[in-house]
Amino acid sequence: MNLDLAVIYANIPGFPAGSVVAVIQATVTGTAAGNTTPIVQTGAPGVASLVFPLTVADTYTYSVAALDASSPPNTFGTPVTGTFAITAPATVTLSLPSTVSASQT
């Protein structure tokens, strides 16, 4: 079974001038006992998808955020979050937007 999650970003006003998204970070976490270790994947802005092979039937939470290049990184806006359930081992693909940008208005 495959599950595709589409995540769409919009420009959010108020970021400092010159802000640049350096990476998209997605985290998937199971909710059942023994399956709560977060799985984190990152990709460059514009990456088409991130793939998570999930081997435990469970209800999962996800969080997707745009980050800058500072250390530690700053998150732009509020991460996109949600839940999904799988009933058998699956590969989950988070389909990401083709571009992510931040602008000051």
N, C-alpha and C positions, 0 to 999 in steps of 0.2 A: 504494500500500500504506500502511495506517495501522497503527501500533503503539501500544497503550495500556498504560501502566505504572501500576499502582495502588500508592500508597505510604500506609501506615497508621502513625500515630504513637501512642505510648502515653505516659502520664504517667511521668516519671522523678523519683524522689525526690531531694532534696538541693539544689534550686535556692534561692537566697536569697529570703526573703520579699518579695513584691511583684514578682517577676520577671514580665515580660510579653513574649510573642512579638510582635514588631513586623512581621516579614516572613518569608515562606517563600522560600528561594533554591534554584533548581535549575540545575545545570550539566550540559551534555551536551558530550562531547569525542570526536572521532574518533581512531582509533589509527593510521591509515595515514599515511605521509609526505605532507606537504602538507595534511593535514586535521586538524591537532591544535590549532587555535585553539579554546579553549573558547567555547561559546555559553551565556550566562547570562541567565536570566529570573527575575524576582521577582514575588511576589504577596502580597496581604494574607492574614493567617490566615483560613482558611475559603474561599479561592478554590477553585473546582471543578477547574481544570486549567490547565496551562501548555503552550503549543503550540510545537513546534520544527520548522520546515521544514528538512528535511535533503536536500541535493541530491547527496550523494556516497554510493554504496554502500560500506559500511564496517562495521567493528565499533566500536560506541560505548560509552563508559562514562558513567554518570550519577551524580550526587551531589545529594541533596536534604537541606536543613538548615533548621531553625527558628532565626532570629536575633533578638536583642534590638535596641533602638534606640540603643545606645551607639556611640561612634565611636572606634576601629573596633568593629564589632559582635561580640558574644560568640555562640558557637554553643551551643545547648542540646543536650546529649548528643552522641552520635556521628552524623554524617550517614549517611543511608541511601544505600548505593551498590550498583551492579550494572553489568551489561553487557547489550547487545542487539546484534543484527546486522540490517542491512537490505540487501537485494540490488538495490534500485532506489530512485530518489528517492522520498521519503516525507515525510509530515507526521507527526511523533511527538507524541502528547499524553500528558503526565504527568498522570494523574488523582490529585488530591490529596485529603486528608481534608476533611470538611466543617468540622471544628473542630480547632484545635491549642491545647493548653493546657499549662501547667507548674504544678505545685503542690509545696509543701513538705510533707513528712510527718514 
